[in-house]
Amino acid sequence: MNFLKKLKMFNRVLNNHSTQLRHVEDVYSLELLNKMTGSENYIPFTSMSLRPYALAFLLNEMLINQRKSVIEFGAGISTIMMARLAKKNKLPAKIISVEENQDWVNVVKNILVDEGIDGYVEIIYAPVVRRNFKGIENHWYEDKKLKEILKNSAPFDLVMIDGPTAFNEKLALSRYYAMPFLFESLANEHVIFLDDVNRNGEKMAMTHWGKDYGKKFSVYAGTLGVCYVGNHYESNPIKFIDVDYFN
Ligand SMILES: C[S@@+](CC[C@H](N)C(=O)[O-])C[C@H]1O[C@@H](n2cnc3c(N)ncnc32)[C@H](O)[C@@H]1O
């Protein structure tokens, strides 16, 4: 095989993450999550939820790298799983979850209360407002209340950005604002997750964050952006390359 062909092949391997691979990652990760889903209430996994792969990565981070001050944007299964883990493994974690929809706050809160794990999480209802930041149009959580919370929180060592909803092209860069909002409130050592990085808006947000804030993200499993700062153990649940490309 000539050099150019090999180079093209590697490029495809690095840049292509097939749907089949995602399925394998998710099925494998669901098995890992078995302990977290087995004995409790049924919880509403939907197309809006984090992929099982991303959930397993998130829980591994909390456990292995002992993240103690967590903030997430976009509540749901992720919130319930983190609270379950904190209880099950007796982790001294404090979780803040920022949510734009009051009805959805109630759905998630009811499950947490029912399982007696609401004490691990503070869900903050913050409706989104349309705004323009440095020429970038977006919508972001009404942040007066949020800024108060940041002032009273320990610096965050785990950030999960899975909201706000960015459902059309005009709002595609909505999650960009997470970085200017949080930058001063990050712990010296931390990890930041950004979900849906297969979408253009999230790709652009990562590029801007690299330039504006020096935060370098790597894409894991095709859909999850991960930025590590400081020492950490490996927490990626499963690592694949698509061997079919070599045939
Ligand atoms: C990507 S979702 C967040 C999902 C959450 N992190 C999880 O793992 O379940 C972003 C927003 O969509 C909304 N949402 C969540 N689940 C939903 C559902 N089943 N149907 C409609 N909207 C939903 C909520 O307002 C949430 O903040």
The ligand as an SDF file (V2000), in Angstrom:
LIG
                    3D

 27 29  0  0  0  0  0  0  0  0999 V2000
  -29.9310   17.3850   25.8230 C   0  0  0  0  0  0  0  0  0  0  0  0
  -31.2090   17.6030   26.9860 S   0  0  0  0  0  0  0  0  0  0  0  0
  -30.3950   17.2610   28.5170 C   0  0  0  0  0  0  0  0  0  0  0  0
  -30.4050   15.8110   28.7960 C   0  0  0  0  0  0  0  0  0  0  0  0
  -29.8160   15.3770   30.1220 C   0  0  0  0  0  0  0  0  0  0  0  0
  -28.4550   15.8320   30.3180 N   0  0  0  0  0  0  0  0  0  0  0  0
  -29.8700   13.8550   30.2030 C   0  0  0  0  0  0  0  0  0  0  0  0
  -28.8030   13.2070   30.1730 O   0  0  0  0  0  0  0  0  0  0  0  0
  -30.9730   13.3290   30.2580 O   0  0  0  0  0  0  0  0  0  0  0  0
  -31.3570   19.3510   26.9710 C   0  0  0  0  0  0  0  0  0  0  0  0
  -32.7050   19.8520   27.4440 C   0  0  0  0  0  0  0  0  0  0  0  0
  -33.7500   19.1980   26.7640 O   0  0  0  0  0  0  0  0  0  0  0  0
  -34.9120   19.1410   27.5880 C   0  0  0  0  0  0  0  0  0  0  0  0
  -35.3330   17.7450   27.6640 N   0  0  0  0  0  0  0  0  0  0  0  0
  -34.7650   16.7410   28.3510 C   0  0  0  0  0  0  0  0  0  0  0  0
  -35.4170   15.5810   28.1350 N   0  0  0  0  0  0  0  0  0  0  0  0
  -36.4310   15.8680   27.3160 C   0  0  0  0  0  0  0  0  0  0  0  0
  -37.4760   15.0980   26.7170 C   0  0  0  0  0  0  0  0  0  0  0  0
  -37.5980   13.7890   26.9550 N   0  0  0  0  0  0  0  0  0  0  0  0
  -38.3320   15.7300   25.8800 N   0  0  0  0  0  0  0  0  0  0  0  0
  -38.2240   17.0450   25.6240 C   0  0  0  0  0  0  0  0  0  0  0  0
  -37.2600   17.8410   26.1710 N   0  0  0  0  0  0  0  0  0  0  0  0
  -36.3850   17.2520   26.9920 C   0  0  0  0  0  0  0  0  0  0  0  0
  -34.5080   19.6980   28.9530 C   0  0  0  0  0  0  0  0  0  0  0  0
  -34.9600   21.0280   29.0510 O   0  0  0  0  0  0  0  0  0  0  0  0
  -33.0040   19.6270   28.8960 C   0  0  0  0  0  0  0  0  0  0  0  0
  -32.3740   20.6120   29.6640 O   0  0  0  0  0  0  0  0  0  0  0  0
  1  2  1  0
  2  3  1  0
  2 10  1  0
  3  4  1  0
  4  5  1  0
  5  6  1  0
  5  7  1  0
  7  8  2  0
  7  9  1  0
 10 11  1  0
 11 12  1  0
 11 26  1  0
 12 13  1  0
 13 14  1  0
 13 24  1  0
 14 15  1  0
 14 23  1  0
 15 16  2  0
 16 17  1  0
 17 18  1  0
 17 23  2  0
 18 19  1  0
 18 20  2  0
 20 21  1  0
 21 22  2  0
 22 23  1  0
 24 25  1  0
 24 26  1  0
 26 27  1  0
M  CHG  2   2   1   9  -1
M  END
$$$$
